[in-house]
């Protein structure tokens, strides 16, 4: 039983307000910097109140960074990652919960352990695979001697190659696997009563129909929660797009594009970084994730805490 007392209520609200202030201060400083001239931003003491240059800085940042096509690219990648993660997590959790096969717990724990291996840790092998997605199959052909056999019998040299660099596939595919999504789906699927499974089986529903007609409608709040988390995750990707994309004119991402607003001191021979434009560009980049979180807030919270399935 949770006791409600004035002291605990005041303390709880103080903690919440303190956390909100800590979150909002950097956003407020970025907004203030985006509304001043470069001289005012670099002047001391630091300005804490907005200026009158916000619209001018926003327009210049948008034009200078060519944000238009970059926003389209990032939106395509973010939606692709969200759809891929939800699909793979749902199917994987469905197999782990509703199919009784040897080693399924071992497979689950192997998937779960990958939570300790973020993309930054496995960036080098992932990049090697993206440079040639068929290299594992080529290695198997070489090790088994099939490459030599085919070349001997037909004179054809087998060289499998599929380059995923500078492509939407290369930006999306390495990011679609999600241990977090698999865990969330599995925990929800475990709450499905056996009677519902038996009833669907008696009605003649096969596994795919049971998944599509029963589980997915029941998983709407989980899908919303996972989609919100993964959209923000995909939108804010920096390291992977920076490595896999060299054709930034066609496949550039908005977070990487922010670097164009801060000139490289080594290549430009010095100069003052245009922090007012960088902060204006940051405001643009923050808007889509904030909008998604605000729009999906109710479903997001229900998907994480709702236990009355």
N, C-alpha and C positions, 0 to 999 in steps of 0.2 A: 504494500500500500504506500502510495506517495503522499507525504504530508505537505500541505500548502500553507506556508507561513509567510508573513510579510517580509521577514529578514531574508529568507531564501529567495523569494520573488525579486526583491531588490538586488540581491547579489547576482542572481541569474541574469537580470536585465543589464546590470553593469558589465558583466562578462560579455554579453552579446553586443552591447554598444561599443565596448572596447575593441572587440574583434572587427566590427563594422568600420570603426574609425581607421584601424590599421589597414584594412583593405582599401578604403576609399582615398586615403591620403596620396598614394602614388598616382591613382587615376586623376585626382584633383590637380596634382602638380603637373601631370602631362597636359591636362586641359588648359591650365594657366600658361604653361610654356608655349602651347600651340596658339595662344591668343596674343602673343607679344612679338616684337621684332627681335632679330638676332642680338642686337646690342642690349636690349632690355633683359633677355634671357641670360646673357653672360655677365651682366652687371651684378655688383654686390651692393647691398644684401639681396637675397633671392626674393623675387616677387611672389606673393601669395594670393594676389587678386587678379582676375582676368583683365586683359587689355582689349583693344579694339581691332586687332589684326586677325581674328580667327578665320573669317571667311576667306581673306586673302591668302593666308597660309594654307588653308585646306585646299583651295583651288590650285595653288602652286605645287603642293605636295602630290596631289592627284595627277597633275600633268607631268611633273618631273619623273615620277615613278611609273608612269604608264599603268596605273592600277586597274583600268578597265578590263583588259584581257586577263590580267593576273587574278582578279576576283573570280572571273569565270572559271579559270583553271583550278583555283583552290576549291571552288564550290563543287566542281565535277569530282575532284579527288576526295573531298570530304564526304559527299554523298556516296561515292563508290565504296569508300572504306566502311561507312556506316552499314550499308546494305550487305557488304561482304562479311563483316563481323557478326551481324545479327544472324545471317543465314548459316554461316559455319558454326557459330556457337549453338544455335538452336538444334541443328542436325546432330552435332557431336553430343550434346547433352541428352538428346532424345535416344540416341543409340546407347549411351552409357546407363541410362535409367531403365529403359523399357525392353532392352534386349539382354538376355542372360547368356553371356558367352565367357569363355575362359579368359582371364586376364584383364577384364574390364576395369577393375580397381587399379591395377598396375598402370593401365593406359590413362586413367583419370589422374593419378598422382604424377605421372610423367607430364601430362598437360599442365597440372597445377604448379609443378616445380618451375615451369617456364616463366612464371610470374617474377622469378628472381633474375631473369635474363632479359632485360629491356633491349630495345633495338640498338641502343648505343653500345652495348656489350658485344653483340653479334654483328656489328656493322660491317666488318671486313668480309666474313664469309657471305653475308647477305648481298653485299655489293658484287662479290665474285659470281654469285649465282645470277644476279640481275644482268651482269655483263654477258652471260650466256646461260640461259635457263635450262638448256639441254646438256650442259656439261656433265651432270651426274650420269645421264644415260650414255654419253660418249665414253665416260670412264668405265662403265660396266661393259660396254662393247669391247673396249681395249683390253680390259683385264681378262675377260672370258675368251679372247682371241677371235671374236666374231668379226672384228674390223679387218684383221689379216685374212680370215677365211673368205669374206665377201670380196676383198680386193684381189685375192688369188683366183677365185672362181669367175668373177665377172669383170675384173679390172676397174671396178668402181671404188673409189676411196670414200668411205663414209666419214663425213665431218658434220656432225649435228651442231647447229648454232641457232640461237634465238636471243637476240639482243633486246633487252627491256629498257635500256637507258634511253633517256629523252622520249618517254612515252607515258601515257596515262596508265598503261598496264604496269609499268615499272614503278610508278608512284603509288599505285593502289595495292597490287598483289602482295608485296612483302609485309603489308600492314594489316591484312585482313584476319590473320590468326589472332585469337584473343582467349587467353586463359581466364580472364576476369568474366567475360561474357559466358563462357562455358560453365564456370562455377555458379553464376547467378541463375542461369537456366536450370542447371542440375538441381540446385536447392529448391527451386520452384516446382520442378517436375516431381520431386520426391514428396511433395505435399498432395499430389493428385491421388485420390482414394482408389484402391484396387477395384472397388465396385464400379467406378466409372469406366475403367479399362475393360472389365468383364462385360459391362453393358454394351460398350461399343463393339466388342468382339462378337457378342450375341446378335447384334444388329447387322453383322456382316461387314463391318468396317475394317479395312486392312490397315497396316501401319501408316502409310502415307495419308490415307483419308482421316485416320484418327489424329494425326499430327495437324493436318490442315483444318479440319472441321471442329476439333475439340481443343487441342492444346494451344494453337496459335491465338484463337479468340480469347482464351483465358489468360494469355500471356501479354495482353496489350499494354498493361502498365509496366511490365518488365521490359518490353520492347522499347517503350518510351524512355524509361530510365537509361537503358543501355545506349539508345540512339543519342540521347543528350550528352552523355559522357564521351562517347566515341566521336561525335561531331566536333566537340571542343578539342579533343585530342588530335584529330586529323587536321583541323584548321590551323592549329598552332605548331604543326610539324616544321622543323627548321633543318635539322642535321641531314635527314634522309633526302629531302628535295635538293639541298645544297650539293650533295654528292652525286645523285643520280641524274641531275639535270645540268647539262652544259648549254643547251639551247634555251636560254632564259627568255628569249623573245617570244617563243611559242609555248613553252611549258613552265614558265616562271611562276612561283608561288608568292603570295602577298607578304608572308613573314620574311622570306629571303629578300624580297624586293625592298624591304625597309632599309637594307644596308646601302642602297643607292642614295639615300638621303643623308648619309653620313660619309663624306669623302674619306678615302684611305689616305692617311697622312704620309705614307711612304711613296705612293704613286702620284699624288698631287703636289708634292713638294711643300707640305705644310698647309697652313690656312686654318681658319676656324670652322669646326664642324657646324653644320646647319641644324642645331638641335631643335629650333622652333619648327622646322619642316618635318624633322624626324618624329616629334611629338604629334604633329598634325596627322602624319601618316599612321602613327600608332592608334589614334582615335578611330580612323577608318577601319583598321584591322580588328579592333576590339568590338566593333558594332555587331557583326553577325553572330559571334558566340554569345554575346550578352543577350541579343534578341532571342536566340534559340533557348537559352536558359530561362528567360522570362516567360516565353510562350509555353514552354514545357514544364514549368516549375511544379504545377499541381500533379501532373502525371509522373514526373520524376520522383517526387516525394512518395507518392502512393506506391510506385514500383519498388522503392527501397524498403519501406516500412510496413506495407500492407501485408498482414499475415492471414487475413480472412479470405481465403481463396475459394 
